Amino acid sequence: MAVPKRKSSPGRRDRRRSHQALSAPALSVDQKTKSVHRPHHIDLRTGFYRGEQILFKDDVEEEDTEASGEG
């Protein structure tokens, strides 16, 4: 088993650990719905990405047909 020949100094130990800090995830706020989501990702609550409906398209189409009285 490898064993260190000398004790690591506190400064060397801290310099090694300087890159291990955790950072908070970046978040974006949607302009229309004001919901918080990860940048460059679909908002999973509303299904919008860059102002366009990507998910839940069927739900929106059904609501549109019911409102117009066709269905």
Order of alpha helices (4+ residues) and beta strands (2+ residues): alpha-beta-beta-beta-beta-alpha
